[in-house]
Amino acid sequence: MTTTRRGRAQDRAKVAGGQDHEVRYEAKKEGVSKGEVKDAVKKVGNSRKKVEADLKG
């Protein structure tokens, strides 16, 4: 896990559903809408692998 300049831990294995830039990135990456990404995060949690699997399936 990497750290930010402020010394905080940064976890790239998770999707922060409340962070618009993360939702936009994931939506563009998967070719879906931002709403679909937010719904997937609510449904399966914030694990990036689970969200991507839900969006594909």
Order of alpha helices (4+ residues) and beta strands (2+ residues): beta-beta-alpha-alpha-alpha
